[in-house]
Amino acid sequence: MKKKVKNFDCIEMKRHIQEEIYEETRNMSREEYLTYIKKQVDESYFGQLLKKHAILYSCDKNK
């Protein structure tokens, strides 16, 4: 069996992102940290999908 050459290391990327987040948030108070997380979620692609779904769901509910 031929071994596949990896061009992308998911674990390395995950650790790198976690380290960046840690550096950005390590001196934050609990309130600052929660605000940071909320902002990151709101600005993310996933957060936008959640907002869109919530709007659509609330419109369907009112019918």
Phi, psi and omega per residue, in radians:
M1 nan 2.328 -3.113
K2 -1.453 2.330 -3.137
K3 -1.442 2.322 -3.125
K4 -1.432 2.380 3.097
V5 -1.476 2.215 -3.136
K6 -1.489 2.220 3.060
N7 -1.702 -0.246 -3.059
F8 -2.439 2.278 3.132
D9 -1.957 1.806 -3.089
C10 -1.070 -0.749 -3.112
I11 -1.121 -0.733 3.108
E12 -1.081 -0.746 3.125
M13 -1.099 -0.785 3.134
K14 -1.030 -0.815 -3.141
R15 -1.119 -0.687 3.123
H16 -1.100 -0.800 3.140
I17 -1.132 -0.733 3.108
Q18 -1.069 -0.708 3.124
E19 -1.123 -0.725 3.105
E20 -1.079 -0.791 3.134
I21 -1.104 -0.743 3.116
Y22 -1.033 -0.810 -3.126
E23 -1.091 -0.653 -3.133
E24 -1.262 -0.491 -2.972
T25 -1.999 -0.070 -2.967
R26 -1.104 -0.475 -3.135
N27 -1.800 0.215 -3.112
M28 -1.471 2.594 2.992
S29 -1.279 2.979 3.133
R30 -1.028 -0.769 -3.134
E31 -1.121 -0.745 3.106
E32 -1.099 -0.719 3.141
Y33 -1.110 -0.791 3.126
L34 -1.112 -0.671 3.075
T35 -1.119 -0.732 3.103
Y36 -1.039 -0.843 -3.122
I37 -1.102 -0.783 3.137
K38 -1.049 -0.748 3.136
K39 -1.103 -0.757 3.139
Q40 -1.081 -0.739 3.134
V41 -1.173 -0.808 -3.118
D42 -1.047 -0.617 -3.096
E43 -1.522 -0.153 -3.089
S44 -1.401 2.821 3.068
Y45 -1.026 -0.771 -3.141
F46 -1.090 -0.725 3.111
G47 -1.088 -0.689 3.096
Q48 -1.120 -0.698 3.089
L49 -1.110 -0.713 3.114
L50 -1.086 -0.751 3.119
K51 -1.093 -0.792 -3.132
K52 -1.068 -0.787 3.141
H53 -1.120 -0.711 -3.136
A54 -1.109 -0.701 3.115
I55 -1.143 -0.821 3.131
L56 -1.091 -0.737 -3.117
Y57 -1.134 -0.733 -3.126
S58 -1.187 -0.568 3.082
C59 -1.180 -0.748 3.123
D60 -1.129 -0.624 -3.087
K61 -1.185 -0.555 -3.087
N62 -1.419 -0.082 -3.110
K63 -1.395 nan nan
